[in-house]
Amino acid sequence: MKLTIDSILSTRETRWSPLREVVLLAFPIIITVGSNTIMTAVDSWFVAQLGRNHIAAIVPAGIINHVLIAFFVGIVSCVSTFVGQSFGRGRLEECSRFAWQAIHVSIIIGVAALSLWFVTPAIFRFTAHEAEVQELESLYFRYRLFGFGGAVMSVALGAFFQATGRPAIPMVATILSNVVNFAGDYVLIFGKFGFPAMGIAGAAIATNVAAWLCAVIMLTMFLTGSCRREYSTWRTWRWDGPRAKQFFSVGWPAGLTLGMDTGSWAVFIAFVVGRFGTNALAASGIVGQIMMGSFMPTIGLSIAVTALVGQWIGRRDYDRAKARFRAALGLGVAYMTVMGFLFVIFRHDLVGLFRNEPEIVELGGKFLIFAAAFQFCDAIGIVSSGALKGAGDTKWPMAAGLVAAWGIFLPLAAILSRYTNLGVMGAWTGATVYIYLLGAALFWRFVSGKWQKIDIFAPLPSESAEPPAVIQGGQQNSVMEMMNDE
């Protein structure tokens, strides 16, 4: 069966309809998110073979790259909000108009990112790392600048396909780009098949090529076949000021939220935990990698619920939107709670997979207990955030996230680690409190129902005063029926 939005959405609401929709849409997205995680791990493993200085350089350079790109990724990911709701309203051409705004933004970002080439050495002098490490950091970061546009465009187009029920397209594109990245790492880092050995620069080039390949594959699918026919993708390519304004009004808070959250964890690891020595830093880094195994699938659920909530809001069926949220929340909480128990039971074995030094294994095991304690609340926050984004409610979560991360998380972690006997355990206590508070705040926001009053399309000059045909009494009209009714 061809997996499209028509095959995902339920024609008749049953007890299992919400779970079915979430699973069908989330499964390919989880594979996509997991593939991106694998790409980062592969790069790190290959570079680690070059020596201690190289792996020491790629971690901070990669983190800074990720923090900078996270803001723009957060913005363009809101394509899913507008496309999902436009699809639900039966306005298929609007879906491609908003997608094109994000594509234009991606191109602008790709060009603007190159300006950082000239200030890169100054950025890494601020880290006060060894001179050789700084040189490698700058080299890697400079090359990665050429991949900014491709990475952001891949997220934008992936959001379009996910919101229109075609998650298999970004999944296949990401898997193919992973294969290219793996081969590129092997060939360019070590100089195989006649290519020069480029070391850490080769890793950056391979990642850039993979990012642009992923974007080009999805752009090709966007401009051809059924997408071209159904969404008029060749007719909607122009910059659209009113729609760009609406897009940014929802996107910039989401981008700032993601960037500041990523940045707060970077500061936590580098400066709060880092002051306790190499072992604490290494153990925290390992625990962070292990935690990705639990929250990455839940992020896939969050992306799916963004699309589903948006689609049902577009149909003005808020009850079904809430039901999809509850289904995704149940799956996420169940999965991450199980992962929490596994973290506790196998904590030393999991850390030992990365490093077998007794001090690191012991510290990492203690940190994993903290991670286990906040797993279920992390799931609540991740899924709630995705549901709110689907409704276009991004400003309130931004404010809550900034207060929680920079007003509570980092200050509390610093105070507990410096001015109590808890030491580095105090830092992780602060992290646990942060996850609990943020998860509870985002859950409360969705349950409050305030998102139901948000209209992300007002005012748009081409919108009519009355919405298209919507679901009444639990009976769903097809998209074609809604369009014909208009």
VODO-180279 format. One record per residue: y, z, x of N, C-alpha, C in turn; residue in three letters. Coordinates in pm, whole numbers, plus 50000, padded with zeros to 5 digits. Layout:
residues N
YZXYZXYZXALA;...
***
This chain:
residues 486
498815000050085500005000050000501245000050088MET;502204991450052503464990950126504275003450096LYS;504665010550201505385023150183506875020250169LEU;507365020350046508785018750018509205029949925THR;510485030449894510955040949807510325039949668ILE;510025027549625509415025849493508005031549490ASP;507315031249603505955036749606505955051749633SER;507075056949684507145071349715507575079349592ILE;508665074949526509205082649416508255082449296LEU;508175093649227507265095249114507865089148988SER;507045081148916507505075648789507395086148679THR;506505095748696506365106548598506245119648674ARG;507055129248637507085141948708505855150248673GLU;505105154048776503965162848759504135174748854THR;503185183748849503245195548936503255191649082ARG;502555180649115502405176949256503375166049300TRP;504205161049210505135150349248506055153949364SER;506695165849363507585169249476506845169549610PRO;505665175649612504915176549737504495162649784LEU;504065154249689503645140749724504775132949789ARG;505945133349728507085125949781507475130849920GLU;507515143849937507905149650066506905145650175VAL;505625146650147504605143650247504625128850284VAL;504705119850182504695105550209505885101250294LEU;507035106950267508225103150343508295110250477LEU;507865122850481508025130950603507025127150712ALA;505825123050675504805120650778505235110450883PHE;505705098450844506175089050948507385094351024PRO;508245101950956509425107351023509015117551129ILE;508025125751098507535135651194506985128651318ILE;506275117651298505765109951413506925104351494ILE;507965099651426509145094351495509815105151579THR;510055116751519510685127851591509815132351707VAL;508505133051683507585137051790507575127151904GLY;507695114251873507725104051978508945105552066SER;510085108752006511285111052086511125123052179ASN;510455133452131510195145152214509275141652330THR;508275133552302507335129152406508055121252514ILE;509015112852471509775104852568510495113752669MET;511125124352620511825133652709510855140552804THR;509685144552752508675151252834508125141852942ALA;507915129352906507405119453002508405117453115VAL;509685116053081510715114553185510695126453281ASP;510615138553225510635150553309509405151053399SER;508255147253346507025147953426507085138153543TRP;507515125753515507595115853622508595120153729PHE;509765124853686510785128953782510335141053863VAL;509545149853802509045161653873508215157853994ALA;507605145953989506785141454102507625138054225GLN;508925136554205509825133154316510215145254399LEU;510085157254342510435169254416511255179054337GLY;511465190954396512135201854327513585198554292ARG;514315192154384515705189054358515875179154242ASN;514935169854231515025159854125514805166053988HIS;513805174553976513565180753845514665190853815ILE;515215197153921516335206353901517565198853853ALA;517685186153890518855178253852518735172453712ALA;517545167853674517395160853546517545170353428ILE;517225183353447517315192853335518765195053292VAL;519675199453383521075201353338521755188353300PRO;521465177453374522075164553340521605159853203ALA;520325162053175519795158453044520375166952933GLY;520585179852960521155188852858522585184852825ILE;523395182052928524785177952904524825164752828ILE;523945155552866523845142852794523495145352647ASN;522555154352623522105157152487523205163852406HIS;523935173152467525005180052396526105170152355VAL;526465161052446527515151352416527085141652306LEU;525855137052316525375127052220525065133352085ILE;524785146452084524415153251959525525152251855ALA;526775153151899527895152351805527895138951731PHE;527695128151805527725114851744526465112251664PHE;525335117351712524095116151636524235123351501VAL;524855135151503525075142551379525925134751281GLY;526935127651331527795119651243527015108351177ILE;526365099951260525715088051204524465091551124VAL;523885103451147522715107251068523065108850920SER;524365110550891524795111950752524755098650678CYS;524375087750747524065075350676523035078250568VAL;522095087050599521045090350503521625096050374SER;522695103850384523335109650266523895098850175THR;524665089750233525325079350153524345068750106PHE;523415064950192522435054850152521515060450045VAL;521075072850061520185078749963520835079649825GLY;522075084349821522745085549691523115071849634GLN;523495062449720523795048949671522535042449614SER;521425044549681520155039149630519825045149496PHE;520005058249484519715064849358520595059849245GLY;521815055649277522745050449176522475035749146ARG;521535029649218521225015549196522175006049265GLY;522995010649357523975002349427523434998749566ARG;522574988849569521884985449693522814979649798LEU;523814971949755524744966249853525564977249920GLU;525844988049846526564999249904525765005450019GLU;524435005250008523585010950113523865004150247CYS;523904990850245524134983750371525574984950418SER;526524986250323527924988050365528085000850448ARG;527495011650401527605024250476526815023550606PHE;525675016750605524915015250729525725007650834ALA;526454997350789527264989750884528384998050944TRP;528945007350867529995015950923529435024051040GLN;528205028951025527575036551132527225027751252ALA;526865015251226526585005951336527855003351416ILE;528965001151345530244999251415530595011451500HIS;530395023251443530675035651516529805036451642VAL;528545032451630527635032851745528125024051858SER;528615012251824529125003051926530365008951994ILE;531255014651913532465020851969532095032352063ILE;531155040452021530715051652103530085046752233ILE;529285036152224528645030752343529635026152448GLY;530725019952402531765015352495532575027052548VAL;532955036252459533785047652499533065056752598ALA;531735057852583530965066852671531095062852818ALA;531295050052844531375045252982532585051053055LEU;533595055552981534765061453046534425074453119SER;533305080753081532885093153148532355090553289LEU;532145077953323531645074553457532555080453565TRP;533875079953542534825083653645534965098853661PHE;534625106453559534775120953567533435128053586VAL;532365120353597531035126453609530905135953728THR;531325132253849531205141653961531915154853935PRO;533085154353872533835166553842533065175453743ALA;532395169153649531605176853550530545185153621ILE;529865179053715528755186053779529185194853896PHE;530395192853947530915202454044531135215953977ARG;531425215753849531645228053774530375236653769PHE;529205230453781527945237953776527705246253902THR;528385242554011528225249654140526795248954192ALA;526055238354156524715236554210524795231454354HIS;523665231154421523625226054558524145211654560GLU;524715207654673525365194554684524395183154652ALA;523165184054703522195173454678521825172654531GLU;521695184154468521355184554326522505178654244VAL;523755182154279524915176554209524935161354219GLN;524615156354335524615141854354523565135154264GLU;522395141154255521345135654169521705137054021LEU;522325148153986522775150053847523765139253808GLU;524725136753893525745126653864525135112753853SER;524195109853943523545096653942522805094453810LEU;522015104253770521225103053647522135102053525TYR;523145110653519524035110953402524815097953390PHE;525285092553501526065080153497525235068653440ARG;523995067553484523155056853432522845058853284TYR;522685071253242522375073853101523525070153008ARG;524735069353061525885065552979525695051852915LEU;524955042952983524755029552931523795029352812PHE;523135040352786522205040952673522755048052552GLY;523995053252561524585060752449524575052652319PHE;525105040452327525225032352207523885029452142GLY;522885026352223521555023452170520925035552103GLY;521105047352165520525059552109521165062851974ALA;522505061651966523195064951841522875054651733VAL;522835041851770522515031551673521105033051618MET;520175037251703518805039551658518745050251550SER;519535060951568519575071651467520185066351338VAL;521265058551348521935053351229521005044351148ALA;520355034951216519465025751146518215032951096LEU;517725042551175516585050351130516905057851002GLY;518135063250994518555070450873518605061050753ALA;519045048650775519065038850665517665036350612PHE;516735033550702515375030250659514685042250595PHE;514935054150648514325066050589514875068850450GLN;516165066550431516785069250301516415058750197ALA;515945047050242515505036750147513985036150139THR;513325046450191511885047450177511075038150265GLY;511635034550380510905026050476510775033350610ARG;510225045350611510155053250735509225047350840PRO;508345038250800507415032350897508145023650999ALA;509295017950960510025009051053510565016851172ILE;511325027751155511745035351273510565041651348PRO;509495044951276508325050551344507735040551443MET;507495028351397506915018051485507885014751598VAL;509165013651567510155010451671510185021251779ALA;510095033851737510135044951833508875045151919THR;507725042651859506475042451935506495031252039ILE;506965019451999507045008352095508015011452207LEU;509135017752174510095021352278509525031852372SER;508675040552320508005050352406507085043652507ASN;506365033552462505485026152553506295019552664VAL;507425013652626508295007152724508875017552820VAL;509265029252768509815039752854508775044552955ASN;507535046352909506465050852999506255040653112PHE;506135027953074505925017553174507135016453266ALA;508335017253208509545016353289509665027753388GLY;509315039853346509345051253437508425048653557ASP;507235044453528506245042153636506705031353733TYR;507245020553677507635009253761508925011953838VAL;509925017253771511245018553832511415031153917LEU;510765042053879510895054353959510205052854093ILE;508995047254089508185046754211508175033154278PHE;508785022954216508855009754278507545002254275GLY;507044998854160505784991754145506034977154108LYS;505024968654135505044954454097506274947254151PHE;506654950554272507754943554337509134949054308GLY;509244958754217510544964854188510874975354294PHE;512164977354324512534987854421512315001654361PRO;512005011454446511865025254402513255031054379ALA;513585033854255514935038354220515015053254193MET;513895060154197513905074554178514455078754043GLY;515345088754044515855094453920516705084253842ILE;517335074853912518075064353843517135055353764ALA;515935053153815514955045153744514545051553613GLY;514465064853611514125071953488515215069753383ALA;516475070253425517585068153332517585053853278ALA;517355044053365517345030053323516215027653223ILE;515035033153249513905031353159514215037153021ALA;514855048653018515215054852890516255046552816THR;517215041052891518235032452828517615019952767ASN;516735013552842516085001452791515285004652665VAL;514585016052666513815020052549514715022552429ALA;515865029152453516795032252343517335019452280ALA;517735009952364518274997452310517194989052244TRP;515984989452297514874982152234514634987552093LEU;514625000752080514435007051950515525002551853CYS;516775002351900517894998251815517784983551776ALA;517424975051871517344960751843516224957651744VAL;515094964351758513984962351663514444965651522ILE;515074977151506515494981151371516634972451319MET;517544968251408518634959551366518074946051318LEU;517064941051387516424928551345515814929951206THR;515124941051181514534943451050515614945150943MET;516724950950983517844953150891518474939950846PHE;518484930150936519184917550910518274906550857LEU;516984909150845516054898750804515184903450688THR;514384894150636513364897350539513904903650411GLY;513144913350362513484919650234514794927350241SER;515124933050357516394940250370517574930750349CYS;517494919050407518584909350390518714905250244ARG;517584903150178517634898750038518104909849944ARG;517554921749960517804932549866519154939449889GLU;519574940650017520764948350048521944939850094TYR;521754926450097522844917250136523444921250270SER;522584923850368523044929450495523934919850575THR;523834906750547524684897250618526084896450556TRP;526234901050435527524900050366528374912550380ARG;527804923350431528504936250427528854941450566THR;528894932550665528994936850803530404941550844TRP;531424938350766532804941250809533124956150806ARG;534064959850889534584973550887535254975950753TRP;534934987350692535434990550558536155003950566ASP;537485003550565538275015650584537975026850487GLY;538005024250354537735035150259536345041250275PRO;535345032850297533995038250313533835045350447ARG;534485040150549534445047050679535075060850667ALA;536155061850590536815074850571535895084650500LYS;535215079850394534285088550323533125092550413GLN;532645083150490531535085550582531905096250685PHE;533105095150742533535104850843533795118650781PHE;534245118850657534545131650594533295140350581SER;532155134050564530895141250558530255142250697VAL;530435131850778529735131050906530285139951015GLY;531625141351024532145148951138531735163751134TRP;531695170351015531205184151017529745185151059PRO;528925175351015527515175351055527385173251205ALA;528215164251261528175161951405528605174151484GLY;529675180551438530155192551507529125203751499LEU;528465204951384527445215251369526315213251469THR;525815200951478524705198051570525135199751714LEU;526325194951747526805196051885527025210451927GLY;527625218451839527895232351872526615240851877MET;525655237551790524375244751794523645241751924ASP;523595228951960522955224952086523675231252204THR;525005231152198525785236952306525585251852320GLY;525455258952208525275273452214523955277052282SER;522905269352254521615271952320521675268552469TRP;522445258052503522615254652644523315265852719ALA;524365271552659525085282852720524175295052728VAL;523405297352623522475308652621521495308052738PHE;520895296352756519895294952863520565295453001ILE;521645287953019522235286353152522995298753199ALA;523715305353108524615315953152524175330053110PHE;523625331452989523215344752945521865348553006VAL;520875339652988519555342253046519555339353195VAL;520275329053235520245324753375520675335453474GLY;521505344953433521965355253525520845365053562ARG;519715364553492518615373553523517615367453622PHE;517945356153679517135350853786516315338753746GLY;515685333053849514935320653831513755322353737THR;513035333653749511865335653664512245336253515ASN;513315343553485513765344353345514215330753295ALA;514895323053383515365309853345514185300453321LEU;513215300953412512025292453399511225296153275ALA;511045309153250510285313553134510965309453004ALA;512295310652998513025306652878512935291652856SER;513005283952965512865269452952511505265552899GLY;510465272252947509105269552900508955273052753ILE;509485284652714509415288852574510155278752486VAL;511275273752535512005263552460511165251152436GLY;510425246852538509545235252522508435238152421GLN;507885250152426506825253852331507365254452189ILE;508575259752173509195260752040509405247051978MET;509635236852060509835223352008508605218751929MET;507435223451969506225219751897506195225151756GLY;506955235651730506985241251595508135235751513SER;509345234551573510455230551488510655215551476PHE;510065207451565510225192951552509585187451425MET;508355191351390507825186751261508665191451143PRO;509235203451152510075208451044511375200651036THR;511885195951149513045187151147512705174151074ILE;511455169351093511005157751017511045160350868GLY;510625172150826510715176050685512165176450639LEU;513035181550726514455182550693515075168750671SER;514735159150757515245145450742514735139350612ILE;513455141850581512885136550457513575142550335ALA;513825155550337514435161850219515895157750206VAL;516565154250316517915148650307517905135950224THR;516955127050255516865114350183516475116550037ALA;515495125050012515015127049875516045134049787LEU;516685144349841517735151049765518865141249733VAL;519235132949831520275123049806519885113049699GLY;518645108349702518195098549603518205104249462GLN;517745116749447517695122549313519085126949265TRP;519955130649358521345133349317521995120449268ILE;521695109249339522215096349295521805093049153GLY;520655097949111520175095948974520625107148881ARG;521415116248933521935127748858520825136848806ARG;519715137148878518615146048838518545157448940ASP;519335167748917519435178749011518175187349012TYR;517475187848900516235195748895515175190048989ASP;515065176748989514095170649081514545172149227ARG;515845171649251516335173949387515945187949435ALA;516105197949348515735211649384514235212949406LYS;513455205849325511995206549339511535200849474ALA;512205190149520511845184449652512215194049763ARG;513335200949746513725211249844512675222249851PHE;512225227049735511225237849734509915233449797ARG;509515221049773508265216049832508375215349984ALA;509485209850034509675208950180509795222850241ALA;510475231950170510625245550221509265252350233LEU;508435250850132507115257050138506285251850253GLY;506305238650275505565232750386506095237750520LEU;507435237650534508035241750661507765256250693GLY;507935265150595507705279350618506235282150651VAL;505335275650577503905277650602503525273150743ALA;503995261450782503655256050914504205264851026TYR;505485268251017506095275751126505615290251130MET;505215295851017504625309251018503295309251091THR;502485299051065501205297651138501475296151287VAL;502485288051321502825286351463503265299551524MET;503945307851447504365320951496503175329651533GLY;502155329851448500945337551480500265332151605PHE;500235318851619499635312851739500435316451864LEU;501755317051850502595320851964502215334852015PHE;501985343951922501645357751960500255358452021VAL;499285352151956497895353152000497665346452135ILE;498275334852154498015327052276499245326352366PHE;500105336252360501385335452430501235333552580ARG;500345340852643500195339452788499515326252825HIS;498575321952744497905309152771498875297452757ASP;499735298052656500695287252634501685286152750LEU;502195297452793503135297252907502405292753033VAL;501185296953049500405293353167500115278653180GLY;500205271353070500015256853077501095250153160LEU;502275256653169503395250953241503475256453384PHE;503435269753396503485276253528502525288153525ARG;501845290353635500855301253638501305313353720ASN;502585313953761503055325853831503025337753735GLU;502445349053777502285360653686503595365353624PRO;504695365453703505965370253650506475361253538GLU;506355348153558506825338753456505945339453331ILE;504645340553352503725341553238503995354153157VAL;504245365253224504505377853154505825377253077GLU;506875372453142508165371353075508105361452958LEU;507505350052984507395339852880506625344952759GLY;505585352852784504825358652673505675367852587GLY;506545375652650507445384452575508465376352494LYS;508985365752556509955357452485509305350552364PHE;508035346852377507355340252267507165349552147LEU;507105362552172507015372152060508305371551978ILE;509455370652046510715369051974510715355951896PHE;510255345151962510215332151895509315332651772ALA;508195339651783507285341051669507955348451554ALA;508775358251587509415366651485510405358851399ALA;511025348351457512015341151376511535327351329PHE;510245324351345509755311151305509995308151158GLN;509615317351070509705314350927511165312850884PHE;512065320850943513475319950905514115307350965CYS;513625302951079514095290451137513725278851045ASP;512535279350988512105268950894513025268650772ALA;513385280350721514285281050605515625274550637ILE;516165277750755517455272050794517415257150813GLY;516355252150878516255237850906516135229750777ILE;515255233950687515055226650561516285227850471VAL;516875239650464518075241550381519215232750431SER;519355231750561520395223350619520215208850579SER;518955203950584518685190250545518985187650399GLY;518635197150312518905195550169520405195250141ALA;521165203950208522625204150190523255191150238LEU;522735185650348523265172950397523015161950297LYS;521855162050233521565151950131522565152150017GLY;523115163849990524125165349885525535162649936ALA;525675160550067527015158550124527735171550152GLY;527025182750144527625195850169527475199050318ASP;528455194850397528375196750543529465205850598THR;530565207650527531665215750580531315230650579LYS;530735235550469530375249750463529305253050567TRP;528215245150579527245247950685527855247450824PRO;528855238550845529525238050975530215251251005MET;530975256350909531675268950930530695280450953ALA;529625280850873528625291350889527955290351024ALA;527635278151066526965276151194527825279951312GLY;529115276351307530015279751418530205294851430LEU;530375301551316530535316151319529275322751372VAL;528115318051321526855324151362526545321851509ALA;526795309551557526435306151695527395311951798ALA;528705309851774529695313451874530375326751846TRP;530275331551722530875344351689529885355851689GLY;528585352551672527565363051666526505361251775ILE;525865349651779524745347251869525095349952015PHE;526035342252070526335343552212526975356952248LEU;527965361852173528505375052207527465386152197PRO;526635386052092525625396452076524595395652187LEU;524165383552221523185382052329523755387052462ALA;525025384152488525655388552612525805403752615ALA;526215409652503526425424252498525095431652514ILE;524095427452439522805434352444522115432752579LEU;522345421652646521695419452775522425426252890SER;523745428052877524545433552986524795448552972ARG;524985453252850525455466952832524435476252766TYR;523185471952760522115480552712520965479952812THR;519965488052790518795488052877517815476852844ASN;518135468552747517215457952706517145446452807LEU;518205444452883518195433652981518035420052916GLY;517175411652973516985398252921516375398452781VAL;515655409252748515115410552612516255412152510MET;517365417652554518525418652467519085405052432GLY;519025395852529519495382252504518665375752393ALA;517345377152401516475371152301516565378552167TRP;516925391252171517185398552046518375392351974THR;519425389052050520585382451992520225368951931GLY;519345361551997518905348551945518155350251814ALA;517335360751806516565363251684517475366751567THR;518465375251591519415378951486520155366451437VAL;520545357851530521245345551496520435336751401TYR;519165334551432518315326051349518155331951210ILE;517975345151202517815351751072519075350150987TYR;520225352851046521475352150970521795337950924LEU;521615328251015521935314450980520975309150874LEU;519685312050890518715307550791519015313150653GLY;519345326050647519655332450519520925326450457ALA;521935323750540523195318250491523005304250431ALA;522255295750501522045282050453521195281950326LEU;520195290650322519355291650201520205296050082PHE;521035306250102521895310949995522815299849945TRP;523345291950039524265281250000523585271249908ARG;522355267449941521675257749855521325263849719PHE;520825276049721520425282549597521645284849506VAL;522815286649564524025289149485524365277249395SER;523905265249433524155253349352525525247349366GLY;526355252549458527715247349473527725232749517LYS;526665228349582526565214549627526545204649510TRP;526205209349391526135200449276527515195449231GLN;528565202049279529935198149240530535187949337LYS;529805184549443530345175649546530105161049507ILE;531155152949515531045138549493531485131649622ASP;530515126749698530825120949829531505107449819ILE;531505101349700532055087849685533505087749636PHE;534035099049596535375099149537536435101049645ALA;537515092949647537655081149562537315068449640PRO;536565059549582536325046449640536815035949541LEU;537635026449584538245017049490537255008449414PRO;536065005849472535114996949406534205004149309SER;534315017849305533435025449218533975025349076GLU;533115023248980533515023648841533605038048795SER;534275040248685534475053848636533165060048592ALA;532245051748537530985057148487529885054148587GLU;528975063548612527855060848700526865051648633PRO;525975045248711524955036648653523955044948574PRO;523015038048510522015044948429521275055048512ALA;521035066648455520405077448529519195082448452VAL;518505091648515517305097148455517685106848345ILE;517095105448236517325114548125515975119648077GLN;515915132648050514705138347992513485136648077GLY;513655135748208512515134848299511915121048306GLY;512485110848239511955097348246512755089348346GLN;512075083248443512755076048550512885061248517GLN;514095055848529514295041448525514125036048665ASN;513575024248678513455018048809514835013848856SER;514945011148985516225006749041516664993648976VAL;515734984648956516084971948895516574973748752MET;515994983148679516434985748543517854991148541GLU;518135000048636519475005748643520504994848674MET;520124985648764521054974848801521264965548682MET;520204962748607520334954048492521184960448383ASN;521054973848369521834981048269523324979848297ASP;523674979048426525084977848461525644964548417GLU;
***
